[in-house]
């Protein structure tokens, strides 16, 4: 199974003896989707910055703004 994160991240976890802690974070905290609580939180925000990066570290950040969409998470 391929772990999230970069080779450098995993190397540093090994050096600092935090691999087990990181694995727990990956298993319990990281999702490949927004859960209902996250969707509700985001729907109530007036401004959100959405940032992504690819495996090479190329990054992009976009601003989304406008009035909150209360109740929009029921879809």
N, CA, C and O atoms as CSV, one atom per row, in Angstrom:
chain,resi,resn,atom,element,x,y,z
A,1,UNK,N,N,0.832,-1.174,0.000
A,1,UNK,CA,C,0.000,0.000,0.000
A,1,UNK,C,C,0.882,1.245,0.000
A,1,UNK,O,O,1.789,1.373,0.822
A,2,UNK,N,N,0.607,2.166,-0.934
A,2,UNK,CA,C,1.372,3.399,-1.018
A,2,UNK,C,C,0.876,4.378,0.047
A,2,UNK,O,O,-0.319,4.650,0.157
A,3,UNK,N,N,1.811,4.891,0.815
A,3,UNK,CA,C,1.476,5.849,1.866
A,3,UNK,C,C,1.318,7.249,1.292
A,3,UNK,O,O,1.963,7.591,0.301
A,4,UNK,N,N,0.467,8.055,1.905
A,4,UNK,CA,C,0.416,9.466,1.519
A,4,UNK,C,C,1.735,10.130,1.868
A,4,UNK,O,O,2.506,9.607,2.672
A,5,UNK,N,N,1.992,11.268,1.271
A,5,UNK,CA,C,3.208,12.009,1.591
A,5,UNK,C,C,4.330,11.713,0.623
A,5,UNK,O,O,4.213,10.859,-0.256
A,6,UNK,N,N,5.416,12.431,0.802
A,6,UNK,CA,C,6.558,12.323,-0.100
A,6,UNK,C,C,7.632,11.402,0.471
A,6,UNK,O,O,7.590,11.024,1.642
A,7,UNK,N,N,8.588,11.051,-0.373
A,7,UNK,CA,C,9.725,10.246,0.090
A,7,UNK,C,C,10.492,10.977,1.185
A,7,UNK,O,O,10.925,10.371,2.166
A,8,UNK,N,N,10.658,12.293,1.007
A,8,UNK,CA,C,11.354,13.093,2.012
A,8,UNK,C,C,10.623,13.104,3.343
A,8,UNK,O,O,11.241,13.037,4.406
A,9,UNK,N,N,9.300,13.188,3.273
A,9,UNK,CA,C,8.483,13.161,4.494
A,9,UNK,C,C,8.680,11.840,5.232
A,9,UNK,O,O,8.845,11.821,6.452
A,10,UNK,N,N,8.661,10.753,4.498
A,10,UNK,CA,C,8.818,9.431,5.113
A,10,UNK,C,C,10.233,9.235,5.659
A,10,UNK,O,O,10.420,8.614,6.705
A,11,UNK,N,N,11.221,9.764,4.949
A,11,UNK,CA,C,12.613,9.666,5.428
A,11,UNK,C,C,12.764,10.432,6.751
A,11,UNK,O,O,13.407,9.946,7.682
A,12,UNK,N,N,12.176,11.618,6.827
A,12,UNK,CA,C,12.251,12.411,8.051
A,12,UNK,C,C,11.509,11.733,9.201
A,12,UNK,O,O,11.973,11.759,10.341
A,13,UNK,N,N,10.367,11.132,8.907
A,13,UNK,CA,C,9.642,10.391,9.948
A,13,UNK,C,C,10.505,9.264,10.495
A,13,UNK,O,O,10.524,9.016,11.701
A,14,UNK,N,N,11.217,8.583,9.607
A,14,UNK,CA,C,12.087,7.491,10.049
A,14,UNK,C,C,13.223,8.033,10.922
A,14,UNK,O,O,13.526,7.465,11.972
A,15,UNK,N,N,13.852,9.137,10.486
A,15,UNK,CA,C,14.955,9.738,11.255
A,15,UNK,C,C,14.502,10.204,12.634
A,15,UNK,O,O,15.247,10.087,13.607
A,16,UNK,N,N,13.277,10.734,12.722
A,16,UNK,CA,C,12.774,11.263,13.991
A,16,UNK,C,C,11.972,10.247,14.790
A,16,UNK,O,O,11.409,10.573,15.835
A,17,UNK,N,N,11.921,9.021,14.297
A,17,UNK,CA,C,11.187,7.933,14.962
A,17,UNK,C,C,9.704,8.288,15.157
A,17,UNK,O,O,9.120,8.016,16.207
A,18,UNK,N,N,9.111,8.898,14.125
A,18,UNK,CA,C,7.692,9.259,14.200
A,18,UNK,C,C,6.859,8.504,13.154
A,18,UNK,O,O,5.723,8.886,12.873
A,19,UNK,N,N,7.415,7.451,12.590
A,19,UNK,CA,C,6.712,6.696,11.552
A,19,UNK,C,C,5.396,6.127,12.063
A,19,UNK,O,O,4.378,6.196,11.375
A,20,UNK,N,N,5.413,5.570,13.259
A,20,UNK,CA,C,4.190,4.981,13.822
A,20,UNK,C,C,3.117,6.055,14.049
A,20,UNK,O,O,1.940,5.831,13.766
A,21,UNK,N,N,3.528,7.209,14.555
A,21,UNK,CA,C,2.598,8.316,14.782
A,21,UNK,C,C,2.029,8.816,13.450
A,21,UNK,O,O,0.835,9.095,13.347
A,22,UNK,N,N,2.876,8.926,12.450
A,22,UNK,CA,C,2.429,9.372,11.128
A,22,UNK,C,C,1.449,8.376,10.519
A,22,UNK,O,O,0.442,8.771,9.933
A,23,UNK,N,N,1.742,7.088,10.655
A,23,UNK,CA,C,0.848,6.055,10.124
A,23,UNK,C,C,-0.528,6.142,10.776
A,23,UNK,O,O,-1.546,5.989,10.103
A,24,UNK,N,N,-0.559,6.386,12.065
A,24,UNK,CA,C,-1.827,6.554,12.769
A,24,UNK,C,C,-2.588,7.759,12.228
A,24,UNK,O,O,-3.804,7.707,12.043
A,25,UNK,N,N,-1.855,8.851,11.976
A,25,UNK,CA,C,-2.484,10.045,11.393
A,25,UNK,C,C,-3.056,9.715,10.018
A,25,UNK,O,O,-4.202,10.058,9.727
A,26,UNK,N,N,-2.272,9.056,9.171
A,26,UNK,CA,C,-2.747,8.703,7.826
A,26,UNK,C,C,-4.007,7.847,7.903
A,26,UNK,O,O,-4.956,8.059,7.148
A,27,UNK,N,N,-4.010,6.886,8.813
A,27,UNK,CA,C,-5.145,5.957,8.910
A,27,UNK,C,C,-6.402,6.578,9.510
A,27,UNK,O,O,-7.515,6.231,9.115
A,28,UNK,N,N,-6.232,7.491,10.458
A,28,UNK,CA,C,-7.388,8.001,11.203
A,28,UNK,C,C,-7.829,9.408,10.810
A,28,UNK,O,O,-8.989,9.767,11.015
A,29,UNK,N,N,-6.928,10.207,10.250
A,29,UNK,CA,C,-7.243,11.612,10.003
A,29,UNK,C,C,-7.362,11.990,8.527
A,29,UNK,O,O,-8.112,12.909,8.196
A,30,UNK,N,N,-6.652,11.317,7.643
A,30,UNK,CA,C,-6.648,11.694,6.235
A,30,UNK,C,C,-7.779,11.001,5.483
A,30,UNK,O,O,-8.011,9.802,5.636
A,31,UNK,N,N,-8.467,11.780,4.676
A,31,UNK,CA,C,-9.555,11.253,3.859
A,31,UNK,C,C,-9.314,11.633,2.401
A,31,UNK,O,O,-8.600,12.593,2.110
A,32,UNK,N,N,-9.910,10.881,1.499
A,32,UNK,CA,C,-9.826,11.230,0.080
A,32,UNK,C,C,-11.097,11.945,-0.381
A,32,UNK,O,O,-11.368,12.054,-1.577
A,33,UNK,N,N,-11.860,12.425,0.584
A,33,UNK,CA,C,-13.111,13.127,0.293
A,33,UNK,C,C,-13.437,14.053,1.464
A,33,UNK,O,O,-12.818,13.967,2.525
A,34,UNK,N,N,-14.396,14.921,1.264
A,34,UNK,CA,C,-14.884,15.761,2.361
A,34,UNK,C,C,-16.049,15.049,3.021
A,34,UNK,O,O,-17.011,14.667,2.354
A,35,UNK,N,N,-15.962,14.871,4.323
A,35,UNK,CA,C,-17.063,14.217,5.039
A,35,UNK,C,C,-18.170,15.245,5.307
A,35,UNK,O,O,-17.965,16.431,5.051
A,36,UNK,N,N,-19.319,14.829,5.809
A,36,UNK,CA,C,-20.429,15.765,6.028
A,36,UNK,C,C,-20.083,16.943,6.933
A,36,UNK,O,O,-20.528,18.061,6.674
A,37,UNK,N,N,-19.305,16.721,7.982
A,37,UNK,CA,C,-18.925,17.819,8.881
A,37,UNK,C,C,-18.066,18.844,8.138
A,37,UNK,O,O,-18.259,20.049,8.300
A,38,UNK,N,N,-17.129,18.375,7.332
A,38,UNK,CA,C,-16.277,19.281,6.554
A,38,UNK,C,C,-17.104,20.067,5.547
A,38,UNK,O,O,-16.924,21.276,5.401
A,39,UNK,N,N,-18.016,19.379,4.848
A,39,UNK,CA,C,-18.865,20.060,3.866
A,39,UNK,C,C,-19.719,21.139,4.521
A,39,UNK,O,O,-19.881,22.228,3.970
A,40,UNK,N,N,-20.264,20.837,5.692
A,40,UNK,CA,C,-21.079,21.817,6.404
A,40,UNK,C,C,-20.235,23.029,6.800
A,40,UNK,O,O,-20.659,24.172,6.629
A,41,UNK,N,N,-19.044,22.773,7.328
A,41,UNK,CA,C,-18.151,23.859,7.715
A,41,UNK,C,C,-17.838,24.751,6.518
A,41,UNK,O,O,-17.952,25.973,6.612
A,42,UNK,N,N,-17.448,24.156,5.401
A,42,UNK,CA,C,-17.088,24.933,4.217
A,42,UNK,C,C,-18.272,25.699,3.646
A,42,UNK,O,O,-18.112,26.821,3.166
A,43,UNK,N,N,-19.456,25.105,3.694
A,43,UNK,CA,C,-20.644,25.764,3.166
A,43,UNK,C,C,-20.994,27.017,3.954
A,43,UNK,O,O,-21.677,27.898,3.433
A,44,UNK,N,N,-20.546,27.114,5.183
A,44,UNK,CA,C,-20.847,28.262,6.034
A,44,UNK,C,C,-19.769,29.348,5.987
A,44,UNK,O,O,-19.850,30.330,6.724
A,45,UNK,N,N,-18.770,29.179,5.135
A,45,UNK,CA,C,-17.681,30.155,5.041
A,45,UNK,C,C,-17.939,31.144,3.910
A,45,UNK,O,O,-18.481,30.777,2.868
A,46,UNK,N,N,-17.549,32.393,4.121
A,46,UNK,CA,C,-17.640,33.400,3.069
A,46,UNK,C,C,-16.421,33.359,2.154
A,46,UNK,O,O,-16.519,33.677,0.969
A,47,UNK,N,N,-15.275,32.969,2.704
A,47,UNK,CA,C,-14.032,32.916,1.934
A,47,UNK,C,C,-13.319,31.600,2.236
A,47,UNK,O,O,-13.188,31.204,3.394
A,48,UNK,N,N,-12.864,30.932,1.185
A,48,UNK,CA,C,-12.119,29.678,1.320
A,48,UNK,C,C,-10.989,29.688,0.295
A,48,UNK,O,O,-11.198,30.056,-0.861
A,49,UNK,N,N,-9.807,29.288,0.713
A,49,UNK,CA,C,-8.695,29.082,-0.208
A,49,UNK,C,C,-8.534,27.583,-0.395
A,49,UNK,O,O,-8.417,26.840,0.580
A,50,UNK,N,N,-8.526,27.139,-1.635
A,50,UNK,CA,C,-8.362,25.716,-1.945
A,50,UNK,C,C,-6.980,25.547,-2.564
A,50,UNK,O,O,-6.679,26.132,-3.604
A,51,UNK,N,N,-6.142,24.739,-1.912
A,51,UNK,CA,C,-4.775,24.546,-2.382
A,51,UNK,C,C,-4.509,23.070,-2.639
A,51,UNK,O,O,-4.968,22.202,-1.897
A,52,UNK,N,N,-3.763,22.802,-3.698
A,52,UNK,CA,C,-3.373,21.438,-4.047
A,52,UNK,C,C,-1.907,21.440,-4.477
A,52,UNK,O,O,-1.340,22.485,-4.796
A,53,UNK,N,N,-1.311,20.258,-4.478
A,53,UNK,CA,C,0.028,20.102,-5.042
A,53,UNK,C,C,0.129,18.709,-5.643
A,53,UNK,O,O,-0.574,17.786,-5.231
A,54,UNK,N,N,1.012,18.571,-6.621
A,54,UNK,CA,C,1.200,17.264,-7.235
A,54,UNK,C,C,2.448,16.593,-6.665
A,54,UNK,O,O,3.095,17.139,-5.772
A,55,UNK,N,N,2.777,15.439,-7.167
A,55,UNK,CA,C,3.903,14.657,-6.643
A,55,UNK,C,C,5.240,15.375,-6.801
A,55,UNK,O,O,6.184,15.090,-6.065
A,56,UNK,N,N,5.329,16.306,-7.756
A,56,UNK,CA,C,6.578,17.062,-7.956
A,56,UNK,C,C,6.645,18.302,-7.087
A,56,UNK,O,O,7.651,19.012,-7.100
A,57,UNK,N,N,5.579,18.577,-6.323
A,57,UNK,CA,C,5.552,19.750,-5.475
A,57,UNK,C,C,5.013,20.987,-6.155
A,57,UNK,O,O,5.057,22.076,-5.582
A,58,UNK,N,N,4.497,20.838,-7.383
A,58,UNK,CA,C,3.883,21.965,-8.077
A,58,UNK,C,C,2.564,22.289,-7.385
A,58,UNK,O,O,1.717,21.413,-7.212
A,59,UNK,N,N,2.392,23.545,-6.992
A,59,UNK,CA,C,1.238,23.947,-6.188
A,59,UNK,C,C,0.302,24.874,-6.940
A,59,UNK,O,O,0.695,25.559,-7.885
A,60,UNK,N,N,-0.937,24.879,-6.498
A,60,UNK,CA,C,-1.947,25.793,-7.013
A,60,UNK,C,C,-2.850,26.181,-5.849
A,60,UNK,O,O,-3.134,25.360,-4.978
A,61,UNK,N,N,-3.297,27.422,-5.835
A,61,UNK,CA,C,-4.205,27.890,-4.790
A,61,UNK,C,C,-5.266,28.766,-5.442
A,61,UNK,O,O,-4.948,29.658,-6.227
A,62,UNK,N,N,-6.520,28.509,-5.116
A,62,UNK,CA,C,-7.634,29.271,-5.675
A,62,UNK,C,C,-8.490,29.834,-4.555
A,62,UNK,O,O,-8.692,29.193,-3.524
A,63,UNK,N,N,-8.985,31.029,-4.771
A,63,UNK,CA,C,-9.892,31.683,-3.833
A,63,UNK,C,C,-11.331,31.403,-4.266
A,63,UNK,O,O,-11.668,31.520,-5.444
A,64,UNK,N,N,-12.157,31.041,-3.322
A,64,UNK,CA,C,-13.600,30.905,-3.543
A,64,UNK,C,C,-14.260,31.799,-2.511
A,64,UNK,O,O,-13.987,31.688,-1.316
A,65,UNK,N,N,-15.141,32.694,-2.979
A,65,UNK,CA,C,-15.814,33.553,-2.022
A,65,UNK,C,C,-17.241,33.824,-2.457
A,65,UNK,O,O,-17.619,33.606,-3.609
A,66,UNK,N,N,-18.007,34.298,-1.518
A,66,UNK,CA,C,-19.415,34.600,-1.745
A,66,UNK,C,C,-20.189,34.334,-0.468
A,66,UNK,O,O,-19.615,33.908,0.534
A,67,UNK,N,N,-21.475,34.582,-0.501
A,67,UNK,CA,C,-22.264,34.357,0.706
A,67,UNK,C,C,-22.302,32.880,1.085
A,67,UNK,O,O,-22.291,32.012,0.212
A,68,UNK,N,N,-22.346,32.594,2.391
A,68,UNK,CA,C,-22.463,31.192,2.817
A,68,UNK,C,C,-23.719,30.553,2.222
A,68,UNK,O,O,-24.738,31.217,2.030
A,69,UNK,N,N,-23.626,29.255,1.936
A,69,UNK,CA,C,-24.764,28.518,1.408
A,69,UNK,C,C,-25.317,27.606,2.484
A,69,UNK,O,O,-25.133,26.390,2.430
A,70,UNK,N,N,-25.979,28.175,3.438
A,70,UNK,CA,C,-26.522,27.421,4.561
A,70,UNK,C,C,-27.457,26.341,4.064
A,70,UNK,O,O,-28.318,26.591,3.220
A,71,UNK,N,N,-27.290,25.149,4.583
A,71,UNK,CA,C,-28.159,24.026,4.211
A,71,UNK,C,C,-27.785,23.374,2.897
A,71,UNK,O,O,-28.492,22.472,2.449
A,72,UNK,N,N,-26.700,23.796,2.259
A,72,UNK,CA,C,-26.348,23.239,0.955
A,72,UNK,C,C,-25.724,21.861,1.051
A,72,UNK,O,O,-25.488,21.220,0.028
A,73,UNK,N,N,-25.452,21.392,2.263
A,73,UNK,CA,C,-24.775,20.101,2.427
A,73,UNK,C,C,-25.738,18.923,2.394
A,73,UNK,O,O,-25.310,17.775,2.516
A,74,UNK,N,N,-27.004,19.181,2.234
A,74,UNK,CA,C,-27.973,18.094,2.232
A,74,UNK,C,C,-28.025,17.353,0.903
A,74,UNK,O,O,-28.731,16.353,0.777
A,75,UNK,N,N,-27.290,17.831,-0.076
A,75,UNK,CA,C,-27.329,17.213,-1.409
A,75,UNK,C,C,-26.634,15.885,-1.447
A,75,UNK,O,O,-26.584,15.245,-2.498
